[in-house]
C-alpha cells in the first residue's frame, strides 16, 4: 500500500484510544450547536454548522465508488471538513480501525477519535460526537438503500441499524432507522 507508515500508526492509535478514553479532556470537544443536538430520528438532511465547530474527518474510500462520494458530500453539507484518501484496497485500514467484519462497508472515516464505517447519517455522527460513548466507532454494514449516498429514486429506504463497536469486535445497536 502506498501510504506512509505514520498514517497507519495514527489510524490504529485513534481507533484504540476511542475505546479507552473516557474523560472529556481526552476527546475533541464539540460545542453546542443546533445541528449537533438534532435528534437521532431527524431527517438525513441536517442544517450545516460551521466547519470550525466540528473535528476534521478523514475518509478512506475506493477511487471509483460513487456512493462514497455521495456520502462525503452528505457529511460536508452537515459542516464537516473532509480529507479524502482514495485507496484500491481498504482491508488494512478497516482492520487497523478495528471494524468488525459484519459491520464493514465501502468506506471508513476517522473523526473526533472515532471510526465511522459506511453510510452512517450525519445526525448520527453528530450524536456520537456530542455524547462521546466509550466505543471505538459506529457503522452501517453493507450498503442499505436509502442511506446517505445510497439513495435510489423510486425506491423506498430500507430499514437498517447503526451499530456501535468495540476494538474486541463486539457490537451493539446504536440507532435504528
N, C-alpha and C positions, 0 to 999 in steps of 0.2 A: 504494500500500500504506500502511496506517495504522500505521506503527511509526516510532519516532524514528530519524533518520539515525545516531545513535550506535550503536544496536543493529546496524545494517548494518556499520558500521566495526568493531565488536568481533568480529562473526562472521567477517568477512574476515581480520582480524588473527589470530584464533585459528587459523583454517584454514591460513593461510600460515606462521605460527610453528610449527605442529606439524610441518611438513615440514622446517623449517630448524633446529630446536633439537636439540642432541644431548647436552648436559650435564644431569645430574640436577637441578642447581640451577635450570635454566630451565623445568622442568616441575613440576607439582604432585606432591609425594611421596605415595605410598600406602603406609602402614605394613603390615608383615607381618601377615596375618590369615588364618585358615583358609579363609574364603570367597574371598579373593583368590588363594590358592595352589591353588584347586581345579583339577584337570586339565581340559584343554580338552574331553576326552571325557565330562566329568561330565554327569549328567542336567541338564535345563534348570532344574529347581528347585535353588536354591542356598540355603545357610544364610545368613540375614540377618546382616549385620555392622552395626556402629554407623554411622549416617549421618555422624558427625564424622570417621570414618576414611576416607571416600571424598569425592572432589570433588563439588560440586553439579553436577547435569545440567540443561541447558536443552533442552526438546523443542519442536519446531515441527511442528504437525500440523493436519489438517483438523478443524473442529469436529464434523463428523458421522461421523468414522471410528471404528467400534467396535473394529477390530483394533488401532488405535493406542492406544486406551485400555487394551486388554488388555496391550499391550507395556509401557506406562507402569506398570501395576500389577505386572508381572513385575520390572522393574528396581527399583521401590520395595521389593518383597519381598526383593530382594537387598541392600537397605540404602542405595540411592541416594536422596538428596533431589532431587526433580524439580520444576522450574518449567516449566509447560506454557503455550505460546502457541498459541492456535487462529488459523489464518490460512486464508483462502479459496484463496490461491494460494501454493504453496511454491517455485515455479520460481526466483525470485530468491534465496531462501535457499540452495537447492541449488547454484546457480551460484556464489554468493559463497563457499560452503564447498568448492568445487572437486570436488563429487561427479560422477564421470563418468556420462554418460547411461546406459550399460549397467548401472551399479550402483545406479541410483535406485529408490526405493521410495516408500511413502506417508508417511513421517515422517523428520525429520532431528533429530539430537541433537548437542549440543556438551558434551563432558565432558573435563576434565583436559587441555585443549589439543588434543583430537582431535574429529573429526566421526565420528559413528556414524549410519549410514544404514540405515533399515529394521529388520527383525525380527532383529537380532543378539542371540543369547542372552547373558544376564548373565555367565555364566562366561567368555565370550569377551571381553567388555568389561573384566572384572576382569583377565584375562590381558594385554590391551593396556595397561592402566594399570600393571601390575606390570612388564612387560618394556620398556615405553617404546620401541618401534621407531621408526625415522625414517620415518614415514608421515604423511600428512595425516589419514587415517582408515581406518575399516573399514566394510564394507557387505554386506548381504544384498539383492541386487537382486530386484525383483519382490515377490511375497508367497507364498513356498512354504508349502504346507500342513504343519502340524506345528511351525513356528517359533513362538516366544513371541508370543502374541496371535492366531495363525493356526491354533490347534488346532481340529480338526473331529472331533466324536465319531463313532466308527465308521470313520474314515479313517486309514490309516497315514501317518506322516510321510513327506514327500518328501525325497530326498537333495538337499542344497544346499551351496554353498560360501560361506564368508565371505571376501570379497575385501579386501585392503588396497589403498589407492590413494594416489597422489601428486598434488600440485597440477597436474602436467602432464597428468593424465588416465590415466597408466599404472596398471595393476592387476596384482596377483599373488594367488594363492590363499593366504590366511592360515590357514584351517582348512576342513576338510570335515566335513560331518555327514550 
